[in-house]
């Protein structure tokens, strides 16, 4: 029997603009809050939030926002344990190293589970505080082990939307249903080097166990899948484990991770993936599914929004324009540099097929003081001490292990990895934290930043001038919604 498609949502309840969930920490709660208060969908990035919270607390939480949100966390004792472990009154001294958080593994440490649930709660709570606008959270399907506690923490804070891409998130709609009912849920983890026949491996989360009693019923957020093709959208609409409420259709012009081209990977003369006609999403087929969709990738102006509406889209998702606005979490010096480069017409985006440990192409803005500089890349020791982009594999004895192609080549090969897969790989966990001012300091080196942006970075000057070299989220929204 054919599965029924989800019921279409009322058009009046849908935002025109979705602010992209850019991680790590670029789409922070101040940005999501600012967008939400303008009547659009503000989105926080859920990527590495446990580390973000732990390091913000170590910086002293000078405004008290994090501690105010933790005081509202509904499970007794969790906030006290987190503060006792990570909070530093007045902040760490300059260049003092951050205390590391536990690395994600299975079955997982209770301390990391608490930190993960609380971190997602805090980010969403602050984004939603004292207004009635919509707030979403964006997660990467490729980062699987923290997914369940991340979703639960966001739902405890009343998140309105969950967005997920960088993979095929078929299981997530059903997971949201179970978590909303307070039921134990599990998520299948991708495993490499598995035996034949393979043994299924699952991450599990029990809301009642976390609460130490019956877990409360929660509102089930709407789920938007980030897709790059009509085939993937159709598969999710018809075969997902629960209701899919719409799609963000992302083209290769968008920043961050891009879907790889269909078929064998071919590179241009500059070493970028070659995209062709087969990689353009068939919007007619996506529209025929009867679900709302938003188009992403260089759509931050009124004309592109009008084009999207003509194609049947509800609206657009915008990332790059929001990434460099005043409210985003990006380091202020880097924002200033990139805006100056854009004003001078000197921005250069490279779609790097090797940078990300996920194997997905990753947009990198070229900047001499970042890891995009080959000299800075060669100088950085290959350290994997955060572990969110590690893959799970099965050791010869049947136990689980974890490896990352951006770690030490010797270690990666010792764990069964192919040395060829390490070439050009960058530690996105550490370097993207540095991009928001949370980079690690050590006796050997300071973690360099890495900036990701879409092709629309060249057009940032539509939001500012030489005499007014910065802009706000409201400026972006006003520009995009302007009549034409």
N, C-alpha and C positions, 0 to 999 in steps of 0.2 A: 504494500500500500504506500502510495507516494506521501511523503511528509508534507503537511500543510506549511505554507510560507507564513512568516510572522505577519501580524496585522499591521498595516501602515499607521504610523503615528500621526496625530493631528498636526497639520502644517503650522498652526499658530504657536506650537510649543517648541519649534525648532529654531536654533540660531542661524543667522546668515553667515557669520564668521566664526570659525573655530581657530583658536590660537594653538599653534602646534606645540606638542609636548616635548620640548627639546631638552635633552639631558647631556651631561649630568648637571642638574641644578640651574640651568639657564632659564627654563620655565619654572621659576620658583613661585612661592605663594604670593609675593607682592605683584608679580606680573599677572598671574591668573586672577587675582582679586581685582586688579585694575581693569582687565578685559571684561570680567563678569559684571562689574559695576556699570559698564557701558552697554549692558544688555546682550552681550555675545557670550560664547562659551570659553571661559578661561580654563586652561588646562595646566596642571602641574606635572612635571616629569617624576615618575616613580623610580627611575633608574638610580641605583646606589643610594637611595634615601637613608638607609641605616648609617652609612658612612658620613653622609652630609649632616645628619642630625648630630652624630657623635663629635664631629669636628667643629660644627657651629657652637656646640656647648663648650668645647675646649677653648674656643676663642672668647668665651665669657658671656655670650648672650646679653650684650650690653643693654639692649632695649627691653629684655625680659619677655619677648614674645614666645620663645620656645618653652620657657618654664610656665608661662600662663596657659599655653595649650596643653602641656603635660599635666598640669593641675586638673584639667578636665577629662583626662583619660579615665575610662570607666572601670578599669580593672585595678583593684587596690594593690599597692606595693610595686607595681611596674615602674611608675615614674620615679619613685624613690631609689630603686636599684639603678636605673639609668643615670640619674643625677649623681649618685654616689660614685659611679664608675667613670663618668666622662666630664661632668661639669667642673670647670676651673674658674673660680671667682676672679674677675679682673682679666682673665684670658692668659694663655701661655705667653712666655717671653718671646720676643721676635726670634724667628728661625728655630725655635724649639720644635722637636718632632712631635707629630700627633700620635697619640696612643692608637694602636691598630684595633679594629673590630675583628671578631672571629670571621673566618672565611666560610662561605656557604658550602655545605656538604650534606650528605644524607647519613643518618636521619636528621641531623641538624642539632645545634646546641640550643637549649632553652633560652639562654641569654640572647642569642642572635634572633631567635623567634620573637622574643619580647621587644627587642630593639626595632625589628622590622615592622611589626604591627604598630608600635608607637610612632615610629618615624613617618609612616604613611598617614596615620591619624593626625599628627601634628601639622603636616603640610596641607592636608585638605581642610582641617579645622580652621587654620589661619586664613586660607584662601576664601572660605565661606563666612568668616566671622562678621556679624553685624550687617549683613545685607541679604537679599533674597535671590541674587543672581545664580546662574548655573555654573558649576565647577566640575571638571572632569580630571581624570588621571590617565597618563599614557605609560604603558609598560611595553617592554620588548619581549616577544615570544621566545627569543633566543636565550633570555635569562630566565631559566625555568624554576630553579630550586627556591628562590624567594617569592615566587608568584602568589601562592596561596596566602601567606601572612600579609603580603603587601596589599592584596585585594581586600582582605578582611579589615585591616587597619583603615583603609580609605572608606570602606562601607560603614565602619563605626562612626566616622566623622560625617556621614551623609553624602558621600560623593554622588553626583548626578549621572555621570557618564564614565565609562571605561573605554579607552581606545587602545588597540594593540595591533602591532605590525611586526615586521622583521621575522616572518614565519607564517605558519598557517594555524591560527588559534582556534581550531574547531572545538576544543574542550571547554573553552572559557565561558561561553554562555550558560552551560549546564552548571559549571562551578559557581557562577554568580547566583543561580537559583538555589543551590544547596547552602551556600553561605548565608543567603538571606533568610533561610529557614532555620539556621543554626545547626545544620547537619555536618557531620564529618565528611570531608571531601578529599579527593586525591587527584593528582595530576601525573600523567605518565611522563617520565623523563627520557629524553633522547640519550641513547647510550651507544658509544662506539666500541668496536672490537668485541662485540657480544658473542657468546658461544652459539652454536647451531644445535638445536633450535634456540633462539634468543630467550633470555629471561626478562620479563617485563619488570621495570623498576619504577616505583612511584614515590612522589613526595606526598605527604599526608598532613592535613590540618584539622584539628578537632576544636571547634569554637567553645563547646561546653567544657572541655578539658582546659582550655586557655582561661576561661572564666572561673574555673573551679566550681562549677555548678551549671544550671541550665542557662544556655546562651540566649540573649534576647533576639526576637525577630527583627530583621532589618529591611529597609527598602532595597529592592533590587535595582541597581543602576542600569541605565540603557547601555547597550554594547555596540560600539562602532568598530568594525574591522578595517584596518588600513591595508588596502590591496593595490595591486598594480595591473591587474588584468580582469577581464570579464569572467574568465574560467575560474579564477580563484573566488571571485565574488559569488558566482553561481554555486560553487561547491559549498561555501560557507552558508549561504542562504538556505540550501536544501539539506545539508548533511551535518551541520553543526549540532552540538549536543543540546542546544536550547535556542532561544529566540535571538536572532541577530537584528538589530534595530536600524542598521544603516551602514554606509561605507564611506571611508575617506579614500578617494582614488588618487594615488600619488604617482606623479610622473618622475622621470629621472632628473628633472630640473630641481627637485627638492633637495634640501640639505640633509646631513646625517647619513644613515644607511639607505641605499637604494636597492631595489630588486635587481638581481643580475639579468643581463640580456637573455632572451630565450635562445636555446641551442648552444653549441660550443662557444666558449668565450673567445672573442676576437678583440684585438686591441688596435686603437688608432696609432698614428705615428708618434703621438705624445704619450702613449702608454695607458690610455684610458679605455674602458670598455666601449665597444662599438654597439650603439643602439640603433635599431632600424624600425621599419614599418610594423613588424610583428610585435614590437614592444610597446606600441601605442595602445592604450586601453580602448576597448570597443564600448563606448559610452551608450550606444543604442541598446546593446545587450544588458548592460548594467541597469539602464533606465527601465527595461522591460521586467526586471525583477520586482518592481513595485515598491522599492524601499528608498528612503531618502539617501542622497549621496552628496558629498562635497568634493571639489577638485582641488588638489594641492600641487604646488610647484610653480613658482613665479606668477602668482595670481594676486599680488598685493596692489591692485589699482582698480578703479571703478570700471574701466573698459573690460578688464579680464573677468570681473564679477559679472558684468552684463553678458559676456560670452558664456560663462558657466550657466547662467540662468537660461539662456537660449538653448543650451544643450540638455536642459532638464534637471540640472543640479539644484539642490536647495541653496547652496552657497559655496564658499571656498574655505580651505584651511590655509592659514598663513603662518609661516615659521620665521624665516630670515628677517623680515621687517620687524618683528617683535623681539628677535634675539638681541638687537643692538639698541633697543629703546631704553629709556632711563630706568624703568622698573625691572628689567631682566637681571638675572644673577650673574651675567658675564662680567668679568673684571673690568672696571671702569677705564683703565688705561688701554686695554685691548679694544673696547668699544670706540674710544676716541681715535685710536690708530686706524681702525677699519673704516670709520666714517670719513676720516681724512683721505684715506686711499680711494674710497668710493667717489669723493668729491673731485679728486684729481684724475679719476678714470683709470686707476691703477690696480684694481682688484683682480686677482687671478684665482679661479677655482679649479682644482684638479680632482677628478673622480678617480680615486686611488683603488685599484682592484685588490691590493694586498694589505692596506693599512689595518683593517679590522680583523681581530681574531675570529670573528663570526664567519669570515669568508665572503660576506656581502660587500659590494663596492661601497666606499665611504667618501663623502665629499670633504675635501680639505682645502681651506683657504691658505694660500701661501703667505707666510710672514716670517721674516728672518729670525725673530726671537722665539719661535715655536718649534715644535718637533717636526714641522714640515721642512725645516732647514736640514739638509743631509748631515751637516757638521754636528748640529745638536742631537740628531738621531744617533749618530755614531758614538757620541760621547756618553749617552745615557746607558747605564748598566741595565741588562735585561733582567728586571726584577718583576716577579708576580707575587705580591703580598696582599692583594685584595680579593682576587679570585672570582669575580662575578662573570667573566666571560670564559672561564675554563669549560672544557667539555668533560663530561663524565665518560669514563671508559672502564672496561672489565679487565682486570689483571689476569695473568695466566692461572692464578689460584682461585679465580671466581669472585674475588672481592672487588669493590669499586675503587677506582682511582680518579684523579683529576689532573688535567694538563691543559696548557695554554700555549699556542704557537708564538706568543710574544714573550714567554719566559726564556730562561737560559736554554740555548740550543742543546747543550749536553743533557740537561734535565728532561727536556721535551723528547729527545730521541730515546733516552733511557726508559721513558714511560711508554715507548712504542710508537711515538709520533714520527712523521716523516720530516727530515731536516729541510726539505724543499718548502714545506709549508710555513717555515719560520721567516723566510726571506721577506724583508720589508714590513713585517708585522709590527704594530705599535701597541703599547700598553694603553688602551683607551681608558681603562679604569683610572689610572693615576694621572694621565695627562689631561683628561677632561675635568677632573677635580681641580687641577692646577688652573684651568681656564676660568674657574669661578672663585679663585683666591683660596682654595683649600688644598693646594699641593703640599705633598710631604717634603720635609727638609731632613737631610741626613748628613753625616760627615763626608759621604762620598759625592753627593750631588743634591741639587734642588730639582724637583720634578718640573720639567718644562710644560707649558700649555700646548694645546692644539685646538685650532678654531675650525669648526665645521659650519658651513653656510651653503645655501642654494645659490643658483645663478642670479637670483634677484638681488644679491648683495650689490651688484653694480648700479642698481637703481635706488639705493637708499637716499640719495640727495633729493628725491621727491618729497621727503619728510622734513628736511632741514636745509639751512643755508649756511654760507660761510660765516655770517654774522651771528647765527643761532645754530651752533654746531651739534646740538642734541635734540631729541624729540621724545615724545611720550607714547604710550600705548593708545591713548585717546587720539593722538595725531594720526596714527596709522588707521584706526577705525574710521575717523572722520574723512580721511582721504579715500578710503576704499568705498565708503557708502555715499560719497558725493554724487549728486546727479550729473549725468553726462548728456 
